[in-house]
Amino acid sequence: MFNKILVANRGEIALRIIRSCKELGIRTVAVHSDVDAEALHVKIADESICIGSASPKESYLNITSLMSAAEVTDADAIHPGYGFLAENAAFREVCDNCGIKFIGPRAENIRLMGNKIRAKEVMMKAGVPVVPGSDGKINDEKEALKVAKEIGFPVIIKASAGGGGKGMKIVHNPTSIGNAFLTTQAEAKAFFGDGEVYIEKYCQKPRHVEIQILADKHGNVIHLGERECSIQRRNQKLMEEAPCPIMTEELRERMTNAAVTAAKAVNYTNVGTVEFLLDGEDFYFMEMNTRVQVEHPITEMITGVDIVKEQILSAAGEKLRFKQEDIVFRGHSIECRINAEHAETFLPSPGKITYYHVPGGLGVRVDSAVYDQYIIQPYYDSLIGKVVVHAETRQEAIRRMYRTLDEYIIEGVETTIPFFKKILGNKDFIAGDIDTSFVERFR
């Protein structure tokens, strides 16, 4: 087991990691930028160290500073959380070369799953359903038009190294394909340093459903069920729930088997998420996230499994503490990501929180690292906290979430709480009639 873990992140995920480490008897080191010196994760860690200025490039993305911090504090492992360097294969390799454990999958897993074209090829060979599309990268506009016509419009052009909703364009007709190809290629180069793109059939009203997996270094792989992630804006998730409202036992078995197959096909270890598009009874592999997800708490709520603890134990070389038959799903859970943003425009609203009251009650969990008089910095993600509820049924969970948001009082900055309260009162959402275009129709 590890003696000391350096937490290479900030905000609620850093706090989450530190809490799990404390329960495992592991000491922690919180890194922070100069503007995060008063952050909550810094206050509760056993040690803390400043690694640079406010700019992420100078601090949380600075591999040299992170490794120096690990060396001077004598940390024997690094947990990257999510975002920042969590899916950076080069960072993993630096950790390996320095003799420091990286709490996450191997570099080859990160690199393979980070390349959407290569990942799709591997999944096809493993028999995992994939979205119909190009066999590999698209080289020019002429090829893009040819492939799009073969697939049939509408299509979506995607950056091979993409993620986070960036580097993708939906094309509805042949006249738009050339410009969309060049634009996506340019975005891919700008955002990810790799201009490689590919084309897939665009499913017009799919659900976004993901499967949580746990895998150890001894060949054991299990799943923790599915999460419904269709409430999203510009391909960025806003609200998630578990289980999926329309899931049947037969469909769940097919999807979870596919996810486990996907993990085994790449000899995956540690925590991961296999993401699918669900179109009626058909589902297609989209991508695999090689890290803990923002929405992992809803899976913890319905299974009772501490995913972050399992991630740490797996990285330490221990066998999974659960077999598949040990996993039991109980009730329904919903998560709302509360951001410091205007509820109508989604424009960021950084500033000082002048009053802060956290909701409570049965089945309520708030994962947040802010507090009264805390300053939401303009340099980082605007997430204030994740409100998570659990209840026996979906309808009870919806009512509980509405009540909880009513009690969540945040003054001094704008928040997205009003937006979520409107969704919770929407008849289509209440009926479970949602897909990835829901938010645009709703707005």
C-alpha positions as CSV (number, residue, x, y, z in Angstrom):
1,M,0.0,0.0,0.0
2,F,1.1,3.6,-0.6
3,N,2.5,5.7,2.2
4,K,1.9,9.1,0.7
5,I,-0.1,10.3,-2.4
6,L,0.4,13.6,-4.1
7,V,-2.9,14.8,-5.4
8,A,-2.3,16.5,-8.8
9,N,-5.5,18.3,-9.1
10,R,-7.7,20.9,-7.3
11,G,-11.4,21.5,-6.3
12,E,-13.9,18.8,-5.3
13,I,-12.0,15.9,-7.0
14,A,-8.9,16.7,-5.0
15,L,-11.0,16.8,-1.8
16,R,-12.6,13.5,-2.8
17,I,-9.3,11.8,-3.3
18,I,-7.9,13.1,0.0
19,R,-10.9,11.9,1.9
20,S,-10.6,8.4,0.5
21,C,-6.9,8.4,1.3
22,K,-7.5,9.4,4.9
23,E,-9.9,6.4,5.3
24,L,-7.2,4.1,3.8
25,G,-4.6,5.5,6.3
26,I,-2.6,7.1,3.5
27,R,-1.0,10.6,3.9
28,T,-1.6,13.2,1.3
29,V,0.1,16.1,-0.4
30,A,-2.0,18.9,-1.9
31,V,-0.4,20.8,-4.7
32,H,-1.8,24.3,-5.5
33,S,-1.3,27.4,-7.6
34,D,-0.6,30.6,-5.9
35,V,-4.3,31.7,-6.1
36,D,-5.4,28.4,-4.6
37,A,-3.4,28.8,-1.3
38,E,-6.7,29.0,0.6
39,A,-8.5,26.2,-1.2
40,L,-10.2,23.6,0.9
41,H,-8.2,20.7,-0.4
42,V,-5.0,22.5,0.7
43,K,-6.4,23.0,4.2
44,I,-7.4,19.3,4.8
45,A,-4.4,17.5,3.2
46,D,-1.5,16.4,5.5
47,E,0.9,18.6,3.5
48,S,0.7,21.2,0.8
49,I,3.1,22.8,-1.7
50,C,2.7,25.6,-4.2
51,I,3.7,24.5,-7.7
52,G,3.2,27.7,-9.7
53,S,1.2,30.7,-10.7
54,A,-2.6,30.8,-11.6
55,S,-2.2,29.7,-15.2
56,P,-2.8,25.9,-15.4
57,K,0.2,25.7,-17.7
58,E,2.4,27.0,-14.9
59,S,0.9,24.9,-12.2
60,Y,-1.5,22.0,-12.6
61,L,-0.3,21.2,-16.1
62,N,3.4,21.6,-15.2
63,I,4.8,18.1,-15.2
64,T,8.2,19.3,-14.0
65,S,6.8,21.1,-11.0
66,L,4.5,18.2,-10.1
67,M,7.4,15.7,-10.2
68,S,9.6,18.1,-8.1
69,A,6.8,18.4,-5.6
70,A,6.5,14.6,-5.4
71,E,10.2,14.2,-4.9
72,V,10.6,16.9,-2.1
73,T,7.6,15.6,-0.2
74,D,8.7,11.9,-0.6
75,A,5.4,10.9,-2.2
76,D,5.3,7.4,-3.6
77,A,2.2,7.8,-5.8
78,I,0.4,10.5,-7.8
79,H,-3.4,10.7,-8.3
80,P,-4.3,12.9,-11.3
81,G,-8.1,13.0,-10.6
82,Y,-9.9,14.1,-13.8
83,G,-9.1,16.8,-16.2
84,F,-5.6,18.4,-16.4
85,L,-3.1,15.5,-16.8
86,A,-5.4,12.6,-15.9
87,E,-5.3,11.2,-19.5
88,N,-1.8,12.3,-20.4
89,A,0.2,9.3,-21.4
90,A,3.5,11.2,-21.3
91,F,2.8,12.2,-17.6
92,R,2.2,8.5,-16.8
93,E,5.5,7.6,-18.5
94,V,7.4,10.3,-16.5
95,C,6.0,8.9,-13.3
96,D,7.1,5.4,-14.3
97,N,10.6,6.6,-15.1
98,C,10.8,8.3,-11.8
99,G,9.7,5.3,-9.8
100,I,6.4,7.0,-8.7
101,K,3.1,5.1,-9.1
102,F,0.5,6.7,-11.3
103,I,-3.0,6.0,-10.0
104,G,-4.6,5.2,-13.4
105,P,-4.2,2.9,-16.3
106,R,-0.9,2.2,-18.2
107,A,0.4,4.7,-20.7
108,E,-0.5,2.4,-23.6
109,N,-4.1,2.3,-22.5
110,I,-4.3,6.0,-22.2
111,R,-2.6,6.5,-25.6
112,L,-4.7,3.9,-27.4
113,M,-8.1,5.1,-26.0
114,G,-7.0,8.7,-26.7
115,N,-6.9,8.0,-30.4
116,K,-10.5,7.5,-31.4
117,I,-9.7,5.9,-34.8
118,R,-7.3,3.3,-33.3
119,A,-9.7,2.7,-30.4
120,K,-12.6,2.1,-32.9
121,E,-10.4,-0.4,-34.8
122,V,-9.6,-2.4,-31.7
123,M,-13.3,-2.5,-30.6
124,M,-14.3,-3.7,-34.0
125,K,-11.8,-6.6,-33.8
126,A,-13.1,-7.4,-30.3
127,G,-16.7,-7.6,-31.6
128,V,-17.9,-4.5,-29.7
129,P,-20.5,-2.6,-31.8
130,V,-19.2,0.6,-33.3
131,V,-20.9,3.5,-35.1
132,P,-20.8,3.0,-38.9
133,G,-18.1,5.3,-40.3
134,S,-14.8,5.7,-42.0
135,D,-12.2,2.9,-41.7
136,G,-9.6,5.3,-40.5
137,K,-8.6,8.9,-40.9
138,I,-9.9,11.2,-43.7
139,N,-7.2,12.8,-45.7
140,D,-9.0,15.5,-47.7
141,E,-12.3,17.0,-48.7
142,K,-12.8,14.7,-51.6
143,E,-12.5,11.6,-49.5
144,A,-14.7,13.2,-46.8
145,L,-17.5,13.6,-49.4
146,K,-17.1,10.1,-50.7
147,V,-17.2,8.5,-47.3
148,A,-20.2,10.7,-46.2
149,K,-22.2,9.7,-49.2
150,E,-21.5,6.0,-48.6
151,I,-22.5,6.3,-44.9
152,G,-25.5,8.5,-45.6
153,F,-26.2,12.0,-44.2
154,P,-26.3,13.3,-41.6
155,V,-22.7,12.5,-40.5
156,I,-20.4,13.8,-37.8
157,I,-16.7,14.7,-38.4
158,K,-14.6,14.2,-35.3
159,A,-11.1,14.8,-34.2
160,S,-9.2,11.6,-33.6
161,A,-7.6,13.0,-30.5
162,G,-10.7,14.8,-29.4
163,G,-12.6,15.1,-26.2
164,G,-14.6,17.4,-24.0
165,G,-17.0,18.2,-26.8
166,K,-14.4,19.9,-28.9
167,G,-13.3,19.1,-32.5
168,M,-16.5,17.9,-34.0
169,K,-19.0,19.1,-36.6
170,I,-22.4,17.7,-37.7
171,V,-23.0,17.8,-41.5
172,H,-26.5,17.4,-43.0
173,N,-25.8,17.7,-46.7
174,P,-23.0,17.3,-49.3
175,T,-22.5,21.0,-49.9
176,S,-21.4,21.6,-46.3
177,I,-18.9,18.7,-46.0
178,G,-15.8,20.4,-47.4
179,N,-16.0,23.4,-45.1
180,A,-16.9,21.2,-42.1
181,F,-13.9,18.9,-42.8
182,L,-11.4,21.8,-42.9
183,T,-12.9,23.5,-39.8
184,T,-12.8,20.3,-37.8
185,Q,-9.3,19.6,-39.0
186,A,-8.1,23.1,-37.9
187,E,-9.8,22.8,-34.5
188,A,-8.3,19.3,-34.0
189,K,-4.8,20.8,-34.6
190,A,-5.5,23.8,-32.4
191,F,-7.1,22.0,-29.5
192,F,-5.2,18.7,-29.5
193,G,-2.0,19.2,-31.6
194,D,-3.2,16.5,-34.0
195,G,-5.2,17.4,-37.1
196,E,-6.4,13.8,-37.8
197,V,-10.1,13.5,-38.2
198,Y,-12.6,10.7,-39.1
199,I,-16.3,10.5,-40.0
200,E,-19.2,8.6,-38.5
201,K,-22.9,8.2,-39.0
202,Y,-24.7,10.9,-36.9
203,C,-27.4,9.3,-34.8
204,Q,-30.0,12.1,-34.5
205,K,-31.8,11.2,-31.2
206,P,-29.5,8.8,-29.3
207,R,-29.0,8.5,-25.6
208,H,-25.5,8.8,-24.1
209,V,-25.1,5.8,-21.8
210,E,-21.8,4.8,-20.1
211,I,-20.7,1.8,-18.2
212,Q,-18.4,2.1,-15.2
213,I,-15.7,-0.6,-15.0
214,L,-13.2,-1.7,-12.4
215,A,-10.1,-3.7,-13.4
216,D,-7.1,-4.9,-11.4
217,K,-3.7,-6.1,-12.4
218,H,-4.6,-9.7,-12.0
219,G,-7.0,-9.9,-15.0
220,N,-10.2,-9.3,-13.1
221,V,-12.7,-6.9,-14.7
222,I,-16.2,-6.1,-13.4
223,H,-18.8,-3.4,-14.2
224,L,-20.8,-1.2,-11.8
225,G,-23.8,-0.7,-14.1
226,E,-24.7,2.2,-16.4
227,R,-25.2,5.9,-16.1
228,E,-27.5,8.0,-18.3
229,C,-25.6,11.1,-19.5
230,S,-27.9,12.5,-22.2
231,I,-28.5,15.9,-20.5
232,Q,-25.7,17.8,-22.1
233,R,-25.0,21.0,-23.8
234,R,-22.5,21.2,-26.7
235,N,-21.4,17.6,-25.9
236,Q,-20.6,18.7,-22.3
237,K,-22.5,16.7,-19.6
238,L,-24.6,18.7,-17.2
239,M,-26.7,16.2,-15.4
240,E,-26.5,12.4,-15.0
241,E,-28.5,9.6,-13.4
242,A,-28.2,6.0,-12.6
243,P,-29.6,3.7,-13.7
244,C,-30.8,4.7,-17.2
245,P,-34.6,5.2,-17.1
246,I,-35.3,2.9,-20.1
247,M,-32.8,0.2,-19.3
248,T,-34.0,-3.4,-19.4
249,E,-32.2,-6.4,-17.9
250,E,-31.6,-7.8,-21.4
251,L,-30.2,-4.5,-22.8
252,R,-28.1,-4.0,-19.6
253,E,-26.5,-7.4,-20.0
254,R,-25.6,-6.8,-23.6
255,M,-24.1,-3.3,-22.9
256,T,-22.2,-4.3,-19.8
257,N,-20.8,-7.4,-21.5
258,A,-19.6,-5.2,-24.4
259,A,-18.0,-2.8,-21.9
260,V,-16.1,-5.7,-20.1
261,T,-15.1,-7.1,-23.4
262,A,-13.8,-3.7,-24.5
263,A,-11.7,-3.5,-21.3
264,K,-10.3,-7.0,-21.7
265,A,-9.5,-6.4,-25.3
266,V,-6.9,-3.8,-24.4
267,N,-5.8,-5.5,-21.2
268,Y,-7.1,-2.5,-19.2
269,T,-6.3,-1.9,-15.6
270,N,-7.7,0.5,-13.0
271,V,-11.0,2.5,-13.2
272,G,-12.5,3.4,-16.6
273,T,-15.7,4.2,-18.3
274,V,-16.9,2.8,-21.6
275,E,-19.2,5.2,-23.4
276,F,-22.0,4.2,-25.8
277,L,-24.6,5.8,-28.0
278,L,-27.9,4.1,-27.4
279,D,-30.2,4.3,-30.4
280,G,-33.4,2.3,-29.7
281,E,-32.2,-1.2,-29.0
282,D,-28.9,-0.7,-30.8
283,F,-25.9,0.7,-29.1
284,Y,-22.5,1.7,-30.4
285,F,-19.1,2.2,-28.8
286,M,-18.1,5.9,-28.7
287,E,-15.0,6.1,-26.5
288,M,-13.3,4.9,-23.3
289,N,-12.4,7.4,-20.6
290,T,-9.2,6.2,-18.9
291,R,-9.9,8.0,-15.5
292,V,-12.4,8.5,-12.8
293,Q,-15.4,10.5,-14.1
294,V,-17.0,13.6,-12.8
295,E,-20.3,11.7,-12.4
296,H,-18.9,8.7,-10.5
297,P,-20.9,9.5,-7.3
298,I,-24.2,8.4,-8.7
299,T,-22.7,4.9,-9.3
300,E,-21.3,4.9,-5.8
301,M,-24.8,5.8,-4.4
302,I,-26.6,2.9,-6.1
303,T,-23.8,0.3,-5.5
304,G,-22.2,1.4,-2.2
305,V,-18.8,1.0,-3.8
306,D,-16.1,3.7,-3.2
307,I,-14.8,4.0,-6.7
308,V,-11.8,6.2,-5.8
309,K,-10.7,3.8,-3.1
310,E,-10.9,0.9,-5.5
311,Q,-8.8,3.0,-8.0
312,I,-6.1,3.5,-5.4
313,L,-6.1,-0.2,-4.3
314,S,-5.9,-1.3,-7.9
315,A,-2.9,0.9,-8.6
316,A,-1.3,-0.5,-5.5
317,G,-1.5,-4.0,-7.1
318,E,-4.3,-5.4,-4.9
319,K,-7.0,-7.6,-6.3
320,L,-10.6,-6.3,-6.7
321,R,-12.5,-6.7,-3.4
322,F,-15.7,-7.5,-5.3
323,K,-16.9,-10.1,-7.7
324,Q,-19.6,-9.3,-10.3
325,E,-22.2,-11.2,-8.3
326,D,-21.4,-9.0,-5.2
327,I,-22.6,-5.9,-7.0
328,V,-26.2,-5.0,-6.3
329,F,-28.0,-2.0,-7.6
330,R,-30.3,-0.2,-5.2
331,G,-32.6,2.7,-6.0
332,H,-32.0,5.7,-8.2
333,S,-29.5,8.5,-8.1
334,I,-29.2,11.9,-9.9
335,E,-26.4,14.3,-10.1
336,C,-26.5,18.0,-11.1
337,R,-23.2,19.8,-11.8
338,I,-23.7,23.3,-10.3
339,N,-21.5,25.8,-12.1
340,A,-20.7,29.5,-11.5
341,E,-22.4,30.4,-14.7
342,H,-25.5,32.4,-15.8
343,A,-28.4,29.9,-16.0
344,E,-29.6,31.2,-19.4
345,T,-26.4,32.1,-21.2
346,F,-24.0,29.7,-19.5
347,L,-21.4,32.5,-19.4
348,P,-18.9,32.2,-16.5
349,S,-19.6,34.1,-13.3
350,P,-16.4,34.1,-11.3
351,G,-16.2,36.1,-8.1
352,K,-16.6,35.8,-4.3
353,I,-19.3,33.7,-2.7
354,T,-20.8,36.0,-0.1
355,Y,-23.1,33.5,1.5
356,Y,-23.1,29.7,1.2
357,H,-25.5,27.1,2.7
358,V,-25.2,23.4,1.9
359,P,-28.4,21.3,1.7
360,G,-28.8,18.1,3.7
361,G,-31.3,15.4,4.6
362,L,-31.7,11.7,3.8
363,G,-30.1,10.6,0.6
364,V,-28.3,13.9,-0.1
365,R,-24.6,14.3,-0.9
366,V,-22.8,17.5,-2.0
367,D,-19.3,17.1,-3.4
368,S,-17.9,20.6,-3.3
369,A,-14.7,22.4,-2.3
370,V,-16.1,25.9,-1.9
371,Y,-17.1,27.7,1.3
372,D,-18.5,31.0,2.5
373,Q,-16.3,33.9,1.2
374,Y,-14.5,31.5,-1.2
375,I,-13.4,33.1,-4.5
376,I,-14.3,31.3,-7.8
377,Q,-11.2,31.9,-9.9
378,P,-11.5,32.8,-13.6
379,Y,-8.6,30.6,-14.5
380,Y,-10.2,27.2,-14.0
381,D,-13.4,25.2,-14.5
382,S,-16.4,27.0,-13.0
383,L,-17.7,23.9,-11.1
384,I,-19.0,24.9,-7.7
385,G,-20.1,21.5,-6.7
386,K,-21.9,18.3,-7.5
387,V,-25.3,17.8,-5.9
388,V,-26.2,14.1,-5.7
389,V,-29.4,12.5,-4.4
390,H,-30.4,8.9,-3.9
391,A,-33.9,7.5,-3.4
392,E,-35.9,4.3,-3.9
393,T,-37.4,5.3,-7.2
394,R,-36.6,7.8,-10.0
395,Q,-39.7,9.9,-9.3
396,E,-38.7,10.2,-5.6
397,A,-35.1,11.1,-6.7
398,I,-36.5,13.8,-8.9
399,R,-38.5,15.3,-6.1
400,R,-35.6,15.0,-3.7
401,M,-33.3,16.8,-6.1
402,Y,-35.7,19.6,-6.6
403,R,-36.1,20.0,-2.8
404,T,-32.3,19.9,-2.4
405,L,-31.6,22.5,-5.0
406,D,-34.2,24.7,-3.3
407,E,-32.1,24.5,-0.1
408,Y,-28.7,25.1,-1.8
409,I,-28.1,28.8,-1.3
410,I,-25.2,30.4,-3.1
411,E,-24.9,34.2,-3.2
412,G,-22.4,36.5,-4.8
413,V,-22.1,34.6,-8.1
414,E,-24.6,33.4,-10.6
415,T,-25.3,29.6,-10.7
416,T,-27.0,27.1,-12.9
417,I,-29.4,26.0,-10.1
418,P,-32.4,27.7,-11.8
419,F,-31.7,25.8,-15.0
420,F,-31.7,22.4,-13.3
421,K,-34.9,23.2,-11.4
422,K,-36.6,23.9,-14.7
423,I,-35.4,20.6,-16.2
424,L,-36.6,18.7,-13.1
425,G,-40.1,20.1,-13.7
426,N,-40.2,19.3,-17.4
427,K,-42.7,16.6,-18.4
428,D,-40.5,14.9,-20.9
429,F,-37.6,14.7,-18.4
430,I,-40.0,13.4,-15.7
431,A,-41.2,10.7,-18.2
432,G,-37.6,9.7,-19.0
433,D,-38.1,10.8,-22.6
434,I,-34.6,12.3,-23.2
435,D,-31.7,12.1,-25.6
436,T,-28.6,14.1,-26.3
437,S,-30.6,16.9,-28.1
438,F,-32.9,17.4,-25.0
439,V,-31.2,20.6,-23.7
440,E,-31.3,22.4,-27.1
441,R,-35.0,21.5,-27.5
442,F,-35.7,22.4,-23.9
443,R,-34.0,25.8,-24.2
